[in-house]
Amino acid sequence: MAKFVNLCPHLLRLRRNAANVAAEPDTNDIVVDSVKGFDGKPAPARVSTTPGGRLADVNGVAAYGPTTFGVVEGLPEPQDGVVYLVSALVAGRPEVAGRNDVFVPGTGPKDGAVRDGAGQIYAVTRLVQA
């Protein structure tokens, strides 16, 4: 059985029983807490960014040019038996594409994620490979 390493900044609940759409614990769920740094705070994999330059305000609201995305930070090299769970932004970077050990929690409208009464994701029922 693979070991899950959660490199998202929040807890993930993986639901093996996709027929259970209740936003409550299921005995088959796999709960994976995020990786923590030395300070105890989440240490997710991230993509480095460079903010765009300041543009003219839009109706009094500050506006900026597009953000430039750089390299992935905090994603370990592949290890046997380890599956890394990352954000879609991390998984979409060219240096991550094709890695068979990197997955994104399936949260799209057709992914079958379990949502609570407020519409927030409670559990995911599928993983999508990078």
C-alpha positions in Angstrom: 0.0 0.0 0.0 1.3 3.4 -0.9 2.1 6.1 1.7 0.3 9.4 1.0 2.3 12.6 1.6 0.0 15.7 1.7 1.8 18.7 0.3 -1.3 20.8 0.2 -1.7 23.5 2.9 -4.7 21.7 4.5 -5.9 18.4 5.7 -7.2 16.0 3.0 -9.9 13.3 3.5 -9.7 10.6 0.8 -13.0 8.7 0.6 -12.6 5.1 -0.6 -16.4 4.5 -0.3 -17.5 6.7 -3.2 -21.1 5.7 -2.7 -21.1 7.5 0.7 -21.9 11.2 -0.1 -22.5 12.2 3.5 -20.2 14.9 4.8 -19.3 13.0 7.9 -16.6 10.5 8.8 -16.6 7.1 7.1 -14.6 4.2 8.5 -13.0 3.7 5.1 -11.8 7.3 4.8 -8.0 8.0 4.7 -7.3 11.3 6.5 -3.9 12.8 5.5 -2.7 15.8 7.4 -0.5 18.3 5.6 3.3 18.1 6.0 4.4 20.5 8.7 7.6 22.6 8.9 9.8 22.9 12.0 7.5 25.7 13.2 4.5 23.3 13.1 2.8 25.2 10.3 1.9 23.5 6.9 4.9 23.3 4.5 3.1 22.8 1.2 4.7 22.4 -2.2 4.4 25.7 -4.0 5.2 27.4 -7.3 7.4 30.5 -7.0 5.8 33.7 -8.2 6.8 37.1 -9.4 4.0 39.6 -9.2 3.2 41.8 -12.2 3.9 45.5 -12.3 1.4 48.1 -11.1 -1.1 49.2 -13.7 -3.6 52.1 -13.7 -6.3 51.7 -11.1 -9.6 50.3 -12.2 -12.5 52.3 -10.7 -10.2 53.1 -7.7 -9.0 49.5 -7.2 -5.3 48.8 -7.5 -4.6 46.7 -10.6 -1.5 44.7 -11.5 -0.1 42.9 -14.6 -0.1 39.1 -14.7 1.8 37.0 -12.2 4.8 35.1 -13.6 5.0 31.5 -12.3 8.4 30.0 -11.7 9.8 26.7 -10.4 8.1 24.2 -8.0 9.4 24.4 -4.4 9.0 21.8 -1.7 8.2 18.8 -3.9 10.6 15.9 -3.0 12.1 13.6 -5.6 10.2 10.4 -6.3 10.5 7.7 -3.6 9.3 4.1 -3.9 5.9 3.6 -2.4 5.2 7.3 -1.8 2.4 9.3 -3.5 2.5 13.1 -3.2 -0.7 15.0 -3.1 -0.3 18.6 -4.4 -2.4 21.5 -5.7 -3.4 21.7 -9.4 -1.0 24.6 -9.9 2.0 22.5 -8.7 0.9 19.5 -10.8 0.5 21.7 -13.9 4.1 22.8 -14.0 6.2 21.3 -16.8 8.8 19.9 -14.4 6.0 17.9 -12.6 4.1 16.7 -15.7 4.3 13.0 -16.2 5.5 12.1 -12.7 3.5 9.0 -11.8 3.9 9.7 -8.0 2.2 13.1 -8.0 -1.6 13.5 -7.8 -4.1 16.3 -7.3 -7.3 15.8 -5.2 -10.2 15.6 -7.6 -12.4 18.6 -6.7 -13.9 19.4 -10.1 -17.6 19.4 -10.7 -17.4 15.9 -12.3 -14.9 14.4 -9.8 -17.5 13.3 -7.3 -16.1 15.2 -4.3 -18.2 15.1 -1.1 -19.3 18.6 -0.1 -20.7 19.8 3.2 -23.9 22.0 3.6 -21.9 25.1 2.8 -20.6 23.7 -0.4 -17.1 23.2 0.9 -15.1 20.0 0.0 -15.3 17.5 2.8 -13.7 14.5 1.1 -12.4 13.6 -2.3 -13.3 10.3 -4.0 -10.6 10.3 -6.7 -7.1 11.5 -7.4 -5.9 12.9 -10.7 -2.4 12.2 -11.9 -0.1 15.2 -12.7 
